C-alpha cells in the first residue's frame, strides 16, 4: 500500500506554493525577496518533523528564526 500521509517536506512545499501566489502579485524586487524568505522555512524541516510541531507553525517559526539570525548578525542578505 502507498503512503497516504504527506511528509513534512511535502506539507512545507504545499504551504510554500500556496504562499508564493501572494508573491506573484508583488513587483520584481519584492518577488525575489519573498521567494528568498519562503526558502528560509525549508531549512528546519527535519527539526519540524522530529518536534511534532504543526507543520505550518513550524514553517513560519523557521522563517522568523532565520530572519532573526540575519538581523542579529547585521547581514542584509543571506
N, C-alpha and C positions, 0 to 999 in steps of 0.2 A: 504494500500500500504506500501511496505517496504521502509526502508531508503536507498536512493541511494547515498547520500553524505557521504564519510567516516568521522569519527570523528577525532579530533586532535590526540587522543591516537592511533587510527588505522594508521594514517599517520606517526606518530612517530615510531610505530612498523615496518612499511614498510621501512622507512628510515634506522632504526637500522638494520634490516635484510639485507638490501642491503649493508650497510657498513660492516657488520660482515663478509661478503665474503672476504673483504680485510684482516680482522684479521685472517682468516683461513690460510693465506699464511705466517704468522709470526711464529717465534719459540714459544715454550710453554710459556715462561715467558712473552714475549711481547703480546701473545694472551690473557693472563689473564688480563694484564694491559689495553689492548684495550677494552676488554669486560667491565671492570670496568668503563673506560672512557665513553663508549657509554651509560652505565646505568645512568650517571650523567645527560644526556639530558632529561630523563624522569621526573626528579624532579620538573620541572617547567611547566609541561603540562597544568595545569589549567591556569597559567599565559599566556601561549602562546594562549590558547583558547580564553580567555577574552580580550586579547590585539588586536586580529585580525591581528597579525603579521604573515607573511608567515610561515607555519609550519616548513619547512626545515631551514629557517633562525633562527627561534626561538629555534629550537632544538640545532643548533650549538652554538648560543649565550648562551644557558643554559649550555652547556658543558664548554664553555670558562669561564663563570661566576663562576661555581663551581670550576674549576681549579684555577682561580684567588683567590678565597677564601682559597683554600688549600695552595697555595703559600704564600699568605699574612699571614696566620696563622702559617706558618712554619711547616705544617704537611706533612709527606711523604706519608701517606696513608689515605684513607677515611674510 
